[in-house]
Amino acid sequence: MSGAAELDLLILGDCNPDLVLADPDLEPAFGQVERLVADAQLTIGGSGAIMACAAARLGLRTAIAAVVGDDLFGRFMIDALDDRGVDTSAIVVDSALRTGLTVILARPADRAILTYAGAITALSAERVDRVLLAGARHVHVSAFFQQTALAPGLAPLLASARRAGKTTSLDPNWDPREEWDAGLRGLLPQLDLLMPNAAEVCRIAGQDDPRRAAQELAEAGPVVAAKLGEQGAIAARAGQALTAARAPSGVATVDAVGAGDAFDAGLLAGWLSGHSIEDSLALACACGTLSTRARGGTEAQPTLEEARAAVA
């Protein structure tokens, strides 16, 4: 799918496969010890790519701007995103780079993540397709702390988008360097929505409690929607009381990979439809929870009807 038709959502982000190795008792060991695992899958990976699939599944017209290498993994990602209705025309294929790769060691309630950055870090503001940017209603930045080439030009890009009447959002993801800034604080006034998880919001704000952390960051401008896992999510707005939403009950978790990205897509699906932050937060929790029903980040992403039914 390609072209410059008007978009609901343009994602600036990471686009790489996930190799998911899963087992209830997964415990790797060095010393040339070989262990068998119950399951292995090569799936769509990268926070931005997983979110793009979730948003398209919810009915949003979605494109992703990213960089991949001219290799097997890059072609896998473009083909897989095309199959899911995501506009891939803004993905840059750079033959000088290798596509990034993430290996996920997954247990039912936890996971370890090992990432080769490769082309993940190569997206810059100059490489973002200006035609698609002009046609998008909303601009989202995924995996901010890994987008090292994008960060220097991001503030003027987002400011320009907002002047043109677009809304903006950002999901920081984990900071591999554990410095927890990289210019993020300075970007907050240019964001309508910030979507960290509980651990990330605490580290960014330097707080121990995610509720206080979300309220502190919201004072700089954005609505801060913090994901609390099985406890649901909260939303903080400057000068207002916290909003909370619960995760739907009765959903058997198979794999939580990509649940936060499905949450992001659900939040934006509500937000861009003009729903209140309370209703959008509930929809986001439903999308994140339902996405855990199968292995991999994209296989169980819900339709809008499924998500609404879970909220109801």
N, C-alpha and C positions, 0 to 999 in steps of 0.2 A: 504493500500500500504506500503510495507516495503522492506528492503534490502539495500545492500551497493553499488548499481550501481552508477556510476558517477553522481553527481548533478550539476546543475547550481547554486543553492542557498541553503545554510544552514542558518536558522534563529535561533538565540539564544534569546529566548524571553518568553513573557507572554502568557498564554493559559488558558482562563477562559470564562465562559458565560457572555453575557450581557443581563440583563433584561431591556428592553427599554419600558418606559411608555411615551406615546406621546399624546399631545393635543395642539391645537393652543393657548389656554388660560391657560396652565398649571401653577398653582400657589399653591404649597403645603402649608398647614397651620398646626401648632401644636395646642394643646388644644383639641385633639381627634376629630378634624374636618375631616369628610370623604368627599372626592371629587372624582367624576367620571372622567375618562380619555377616550379619543377617541379610543386608541389602546394600546395593550400590547403584547410584543413578547419576547420570550427567544431565543437568537441568538448566533452565534459564536462571542466571544469577545476576548479581549486582542489584543493589537497592533500587536504582533508577529503572532498570529493565523490569524487575519484578513488579514495581509499582505501576509501570506503564501497562503491563498486562492486566493488572487488577482494575485499573481505571477503564481500560477498553472493555473489559468484561462487564463493568457497571454501566456501560453505554456512553462514556465520555469519548469525544473525538480527541485522540491522544497521539502525540509524537514525542520522540526522544532524540536529543542531541548528545552524541557520545563519540568516542574514538575507539576503534578496534584495529587489530592488525590484519594484514592480508594473509590469513591463515585459516586452518580448519575451525578453530574456536570462534573466530570472527564471523565466518560464514554460517556456522551453527547458530549464532546469536541473531544475525539478521534474518535468516530464514524462519527461526522460531518466533521472532517478534512479528514478522509479516503474517505468519499463520494465525496469530492472535489478534490481528486487526490493528496493530500499532504502526503508525507512519514512521518508516525508517529512513526517509530521504535525508535527514539531517545527521545520520551517522557517518562519520568520516572514516574511511579505510586508509590507514597509513602503513605503507609497506615497510617502513623503517622500524616499525614497532611490532611487538608481539602482544596479542590479546591477553588481558589479565585472566587469572584463574583463581578461584577460591575452593579450597578443600574443607569440607565441613564434617567433623566427627560428631555424630548426633546420637544422643541418648534421648529417651522419651521426655525428660524434663530439663535438659540442658544440652549445650553443644560447645565445642571448641572450633575456632575458625582460623584457618591459615590462608593467607592471600598473597599471591604474586601480583604486584600492582600492574606491571606492563603498561598497556595503553590506558588504563583507568585514569592515570594522573595527567593525561595529555590534552584533555579538553580545556581550551582557553576561551575567553570571551570573544576573541576574534574568530574562532572557529564555529561559533553559533550561527546557524542559518538565519539571516535577518528577515527573510521573507516569512518563514514560519513564525519567527518571534513576533513580527508585526501582526500576524493573523491569529495569535493565541489570546484567549481570554485570561489565562492564568499561567504564570511561570513558576515552576517548582525546581528547587535545587536538592538533589539527593547526595548522600554520603559526602557532606561538605568537607570533612577533615581529610578525605582522600583526594579531593579535587584541588591539588596544589597549584596547577597551572591556571585554574579558573578563578581562584580566590582573589588575585590582584585586580582583576577587572570586573569583579562581580558587583561591587557597590554602584558604580556608574551604570552598569547594565540594568540592575534592578530599579534604580532611580528613574532611568529612562522609561522602563516598562510601566512604572506606576504613573508617571506623567502622561503616558498614553492611555491611561484608564484601566490598566491591567492590575490584577491582584497577584500577590507573590507569597511563596512559602518556602520553608527549608526544613529538611530533616538532617541533623548533624551526623548521625550515626556515631560509632565509637571513634575516638581519636587514637590511632595506633601509636602516636608519639606521647600521648597522655599529657599534653600541654593545655588543651581545652580552651583555646582562644583562636589563634590563626586569623584574627580579624573578625571573628564572629560577633563579638559584642558591638563592634562598629556597624555591623549590618542590620542589627535589630530594628532600627527606625525605618528600614526599607522593606520590612517584612510585615505581611498581614497575619501570617500564621507561622509559628515555630513548633515542630513536632518531634521532640526528643522522647526517649524512654526515661524511666525513673532514675536509672544510674547516670545517664547522660546529663539530664537537667540538673542533678545535684552537683556534678563535677563542673559544669559550665558556670553555675552560680556560686560555687564554693560553699554549698549548704549541705546539711545532713538529711534534711527532710524535703522530699520532692514537692510538697505543697508550698512550703515557704520559697523554695527555689523557683518554682513556676511563677509565683506572685512577684518575686523580685525581677525576673526577666521581663515579665509583662509590663512593668513600669516603663520600659524603654519603647513600647509601642505595639508589639505583636500580641495576638491571642496566643497563649502558650498551651498547647494541648499535649499533655504528658501521659505516656502509656504506662500503665501500672500492671501489665500482665493479667493474671487471673482476677485481679481486683478491678479491672476496667480501666478507666482513664479519668483525668481531671482536665478542666480548662480554666485558665486564669486570664482575667482581663484587668487592665489598670483601673484601680479604684473600685472594683466590684468584687462581690463574693465569689468564691470558687464554684464551678459547676462540676458535677460528677456524673459518670455513667457506668453502669455495670456491664460486665461481659455476659453474654447469654450463657445459661446453664445447660447441662445435658449434652454438651458436645465433647466427644471423645478425642483427645489430642493424640495425633499420630506423629506430627512433626511441626515445630513452631517456626521453622525457617520461613522468612518472608511475611510473618504475621504483622510485623510493624509496618511493612510496606503496603499490605492490604488495608491496614488501619488508615494510613495516609490517604489512599485512594478513596476510601469510604468517606472520610472527613471532607475531602474536596468535592465528592459527588453531592453531598448534602449542601456544603457551602456554596457551590456554584449554581445550585438549584434554588438558592434564596432561602434555605431553611435556617432556623436559629442555630446557634452554636450548641445548644442543648440537644436538639434533634440530630444535628450532624455528628456530635460526639457519640450518641447512641448507635447511629448507623456505622460509624467507624469501628466501634467495639464489636459489632456484629460481624463486619467484614473481616477483621483481624482474627476473631475466634473461629469463624467458619473456614478460614484458609488453612487451619491446622488439621483438617480432617484427613489429609493424605500427605505422602512423602513429597518433599520438594516445595519450592516457594510458590508455584503457580497452579498446580494440579487441582486444588480444591477451592480456588478463588470463587466466591459466590457471584451470582447475578444480582441485579438490583432487587428483583422480586424475592430471591432467597434471603437477602440481607434484611429487607423490610419485614419479612415474615418472622425472622429471628428476633427483631426488635419488638414486634407485636406480641 
